[in-house]
Amino acid sequence: MKITRVESFLVGIPYEHGAPKTALATSDGRVTQDAVYIKVETDAGVIGWGEAFGFGGCLMSHLAVQRVIAPLAVGRDAADIAGVMTDLYRKTQGMSRNGPVGFALSGLDIALWDIAGKAAGKPVHALLGGAKRQKIAAYASLLRLDTPENVAKVCEIALSRGYKNIKLHERSTAAVAAAREACGPDVGIMLDTNCTWSVAKALEMCAELRPYKLAWLEEPVYPPDDFEGLARLRREGGIPIAAGENLGNVMDLKHAIALKAFDIAQPDLAKMGGISEMTKALAIARAAGVHIEPHSPLFGPALIATLHVLAAAPEETMCEFYFADLENTPVGALGAPRDGFFTVPSGPGLGVEVDESMLARYRLE
């Protein structure tokens, strides 16, 4: 079964999230949720879908699929996932250990697993050893809200939709205080600062934040691969540390775990090599006794692939949901939680069909 075509769709879908639109580090405002969908066609007529990580880098991931990955993948045996991925990583080793080319390869891997499941007539989680659960708890990963008033408002919306755990993307004690007051003592609250502080500043902030009993403090320091600094913060800060979304490969994860950099590992399969590498990441963390809570602030095939991996994992793990209501969802109802839970897909492959007419409607390039 040969790969005959690899196509990339750069899309931007309007959304609402209960507050004013937020900014990205790479732009002044974000009026759409942008994404890179990857369609892989085969000579057997089986089509697979993947998704490459993007946010502000979506255009670069899109170009990486078109200019680098598609020419290398066409003509290869779609059934030989390990062989194809190993060879393409070796051929691109100067540009795929992290960043857009690695993200593009991650999307390709997801699509190949989708093809494998469809060819076998089984869901991907069956190929990974079988689903241990049919529902997975979601946590509401709020977009940047900036003011305590907005934080409280959107927390209340999330609570009304059945979420028991809420993650903030804020940088102030006042925002955390507003969330705790809105949520009460029994809701899990996490804080992601997106790598904003020095280690010294993070230690100061931990002293302020400890009374609010955060479930974890995520990506607190810059640079994100300052594993020694994270390890110090973990020892001295008094709050569980979560990190890993910026890791590009499992060797980085292994190194970080060896340095005891975090309590909770957060690899992202749309960055770190798709389903193939995520299963390796889970095994490495499991062997070291480190819990994994995957990074997955996406709405398409990468989110669905994360559900399959978590469904097959022996440990219970939440799945991140980027708390935004899209104008339309290209993967249908399974791409959003209901009453705080995702339903694990049961159809062949990823178990969802991407609506190409919807991609055409929102296509940016």
C-alpha positions in Angstrom: 0.0 0.0 0.0 2.0 3.0 -1.3 1.6 6.6 -0.3 0.5 8.5 -3.4 -0.1 12.0 -2.1 0.4 14.1 1.0 -1.6 17.3 1.2 -1.5 20.0 3.9 -4.4 22.2 4.8 -3.7 25.5 6.7 -7.0 26.5 8.3 -8.3 29.2 10.6 -11.6 28.7 12.3 -13.4 31.5 14.2 -14.2 30.8 17.8 -15.6 32.3 21.0 -14.4 31.6 24.6 -16.5 33.8 26.8 -14.2 36.7 26.9 -12.3 39.1 24.6 -10.0 37.5 22.1 -6.4 36.8 23.3 -3.0 37.4 21.8 -0.3 35.0 20.8 3.4 35.7 21.4 3.7 35.9 17.6 0.7 38.2 16.9 -1.3 41.0 18.4 -4.6 39.1 18.4 -6.1 35.7 17.6 -9.5 35.9 15.9 -9.2 32.3 14.7 -7.9 29.0 15.9 -5.4 28.0 13.3 -4.4 24.4 12.5 -2.5 22.3 10.0 -4.4 19.2 8.8 -2.6 16.5 6.8 -4.2 14.2 4.3 -2.4 11.1 3.2 -3.7 9.2 0.2 -2.7 5.6 -0.8 -3.0 3.5 -4.0 -5.3 1.2 -2.1 -7.8 4.0 -1.7 -7.3 4.3 2.1 -7.0 7.8 3.3 -5.4 8.9 6.6 -5.6 12.2 8.5 -3.1 13.8 10.7 -2.4 17.2 12.3 0.9 19.1 12.9 1.4 21.4 15.8 1.1 25.1 15.0 -0.3 28.0 17.0 1.7 30.9 15.8 4.0 28.6 13.8 1.2 27.0 11.7 2.4 28.5 8.5 5.9 27.0 9.0 4.5 23.6 9.8 2.3 23.8 6.7 5.3 24.7 4.5 7.3 21.9 6.2 4.7 19.3 5.1 4.6 20.7 1.5 8.3 21.4 1.0 10.1 18.7 3.1 7.8 15.8 4.2 5.5 15.2 1.2 8.3 14.7 -1.3 10.0 12.2 1.0 6.9 10.3 1.9 5.3 9.8 -1.5 6.0 6.3 -2.8 6.7 4.8 0.6 4.9 1.8 2.1 2.1 3.3 4.3 1.9 0.1 6.3 5.6 0.3 7.4 5.1 3.1 9.9 8.3 2.4 11.9 10.4 2.1 8.7 9.0 5.2 7.1 9.2 7.4 10.2 12.7 6.2 11.1 14.0 6.9 7.6 12.4 10.3 7.3 13.7 11.4 10.7 17.2 10.3 9.7 16.9 12.2 6.3 15.8 15.4 8.1 17.9 15.0 11.3 19.3 18.6 10.9 15.9 20.1 11.1 13.5 17.7 12.8 14.7 17.1 16.3 12.3 20.0 17.3 10.3 22.6 15.4 8.1 22.7 12.3 9.7 19.8 10.4 9.3 17.6 13.5 5.7 18.8 13.8 5.1 17.9 10.2 6.5 14.4 10.8 4.3 14.1 13.8 1.2 14.8 11.7 2.4 12.2 9.1 2.8 9.6 11.8 -0.8 10.2 13.0 -2.1 9.8 9.5 -0.3 6.6 9.0 -1.8 5.1 12.1 -5.2 6.3 10.9 -4.5 4.4 7.7 -3.3 1.3 9.6 -6.5 1.2 11.7 -8.7 1.6 8.7 -6.9 -1.1 6.7 -7.3 -3.5 9.7 -10.9 -2.4 10.4 -9.9 -1.5 14.0 -9.7 1.6 16.0 -6.1 2.8 16.7 -6.4 2.1 20.4 -7.0 -1.6 19.4 -3.6 -1.5 17.6 -2.1 -0.2 20.8 -3.3 -3.0 22.9 -7.0 -2.2 23.4 -9.0 0.5 25.2 -9.0 0.3 29.0 -11.7 2.9 29.2 -14.5 4.4 27.0 -14.5 7.9 28.5 -11.7 10.2 29.4 -11.9 13.1 31.8 -11.2 16.4 30.1 -9.8 19.5 31.8 -10.7 23.0 30.6 -7.5 24.7 29.4 -8.6 28.3 29.3 -7.1 30.8 26.9 -5.3 33.9 28.2 -7.9 36.1 29.9 -5.6 38.8 31.4 -8.0 40.1 34.1 -9.2 38.4 37.3 -12.8 39.4 36.3 -12.5 37.5 33.0 -10.8 34.5 34.8 -13.7 34.2 37.2 -16.3 34.6 34.5 -14.9 31.9 32.2 -14.2 29.5 35.1 -17.9 29.7 36.0 -18.7 28.8 32.4 -16.4 25.8 32.5 -17.9 24.7 35.8 -21.4 24.9 34.3 -20.2 22.5 31.5 -19.2 19.8 34.0 -15.4 20.4 34.2 -13.8 19.4 37.5 -10.3 20.6 36.6 -9.4 24.0 35.1 -6.1 25.3 33.8 -5.2 29.0 33.6 -2.8 30.6 31.2 -2.1 33.6 33.4 0.9 35.2 35.2 -0.5 36.8 38.3 -1.5 35.7 41.8 -4.7 37.8 41.4 -5.8 35.7 38.5 -5.3 32.4 40.5 -7.1 33.9 43.5 -10.1 34.8 41.3 -10.2 31.3 39.9 -10.0 29.7 43.3 -12.8 31.9 44.6 -15.0 31.1 41.6 -14.3 27.4 41.7 -14.3 26.7 45.4 -11.9 24.3 47.2 -12.7 21.0 45.4 -11.9 21.9 41.8 -8.4 21.2 40.5 -6.7 24.4 39.3 -3.5 24.4 37.3 -1.5 27.4 36.2 0.5 27.6 32.9 2.7 30.7 32.6 4.1 29.8 29.2 7.8 30.0 30.3 7.7 33.6 31.5 9.8 33.7 34.7 13.4 33.3 35.8 14.0 30.5 38.3 14.4 33.2 41.0 11.2 34.9 40.1 9.4 31.6 39.9 10.5 30.8 43.4 9.1 34.1 44.6 5.8 33.4 42.8 5.5 29.9 44.3 5.5 31.5 47.8 2.6 33.7 46.7 0.7 30.9 45.0 1.0 28.1 47.5 -2.1 29.1 49.5 -4.2 28.5 46.4 -3.3 24.8 46.3 -2.5 24.4 42.6 -2.6 20.9 41.2 0.5 21.9 39.2 2.5 24.9 38.0 3.2 24.5 34.3 6.2 25.7 32.2 7.1 28.3 34.8 10.6 29.2 33.6 12.5 30.3 30.5 14.2 28.7 28.7 11.8 25.7 28.7 14.8 23.3 28.5 16.4 24.7 31.7 16.0 21.3 33.3 18.3 22.1 36.2 16.3 25.2 37.0 13.0 23.3 36.9 14.5 20.6 39.2 15.5 23.3 41.7 12.0 24.8 41.5 10.5 21.4 42.0 12.7 20.9 45.1 12.2 24.3 46.7 8.9 25.7 45.3 6.4 23.6 47.2 4.1 23.2 44.1 4.1 20.2 41.7 5.9 21.2 38.5 4.6 20.2 35.0 6.5 20.7 31.8 7.4 19.0 28.5 5.2 20.5 25.8 8.3 22.2 24.3 10.3 18.9 24.1 10.8 17.8 20.5 11.8 14.2 21.0 11.8 11.4 23.5 15.5 11.7 24.2 14.8 15.2 25.6 12.1 13.8 27.7 14.4 11.0 29.0 17.1 13.6 29.9 14.6 15.8 31.7 13.3 12.9 33.7 16.8 11.9 34.6 17.4 15.4 36.0 14.1 15.2 38.0 12.9 18.3 36.2 9.2 17.8 36.8 6.6 15.9 38.6 4.3 15.7 35.6 5.5 15.2 32.0 3.5 16.9 29.2 4.7 15.7 25.8 2.6 16.7 22.8 2.2 14.0 20.1 1.6 16.7 17.5 5.2 17.9 18.2 7.0 14.8 19.5 6.5 12.3 16.6 2.9 11.4 16.7 1.4 8.2 18.1 4.6 6.2 17.7 6.8 8.5 19.8 4.0 9.2 22.3 3.8 5.6 23.2 7.6 5.6 23.8 7.2 8.7 26.0 4.6 7.1 28.1 6.8 4.0 28.6 9.8 6.1 29.6 7.8 8.2 32.1 6.0 5.1 33.5 9.3 3.3 34.1 10.6 6.4 36.0 7.4 6.8 38.0 6.6 10.2 36.4 2.9 10.9 35.7 2.0 12.1 32.2 -0.7 14.7 31.4 -0.3 15.2 27.6 -0.3 18.7 26.1 -3.1 18.7 23.5 -4.5 22.2 22.9 -5.8 21.2 19.5 -9.2 20.4 17.9 -8.4 17.9 15.1 -6.8 14.6 14.4 -4.0 15.2 16.9 -6.5 15.6 19.7 -8.3 12.4 18.6 -5.0 10.6 18.4 -4.3 11.6 22.0 -7.6 10.1 23.1 -6.6 6.8 21.5 -3.2 6.7 23.2 -4.8 7.6 26.6 -7.6 5.0 26.1 -5.0 2.3 25.7 -2.7 3.4 28.5 -2.9 1.5 31.8 -2.9 4.7 33.9 -5.8 7.1 34.2 -4.9 10.4 32.6 -6.9 13.6 31.8 -7.0 15.0 28.3 -6.5 18.7 27.8 -9.2 20.6 25.9 -8.5 24.1 24.7 -11.6 25.9 26.1 -13.0 27.5 22.9 -16.2 27.0 21.0 -15.3 26.7 17.3 -17.7 28.0 14.7 -17.5 24.6 13.1 -15.5 21.4 14.1 -14.0 19.5 11.2 -13.9 16.2 13.1 -17.4 16.3 14.5 -18.8 15.7 17.9 -16.0 13.5 19.1 -13.7 16.5 19.0 -15.2 18.1 22.0 -16.0 16.9 25.6 -19.5 16.6 26.9 -20.3 17.1 30.6 -16.5 17.2 31.2 -15.6 13.9 29.4 -14.4 12.9 26.0 -15.9 9.7 24.4 -13.2 7.4 23.1 -13.8 6.9 19.3 -14.7 3.3 18.3 -14.6 3.4 14.5 -11.7 2.2 12.4 -8.5 4.2 12.5 -8.9 7.5 14.4 -12.7 6.9 14.2 -13.5 10.3 12.8 -13.9 11.6 9.2 -12.6 15.1 8.5 -15.0 17.3 6.7 -13.0 18.5 3.7 -15.7 21.0 2.6 -15.2 22.6 6.0 -11.5 22.8 5.6 -12.0 24.4 2.2 -14.3 27.0 3.8 -11.7 28.0 6.4 -8.5 27.4 4.4 -5.9 30.2 4.8 -3.5 29.0 2.2 
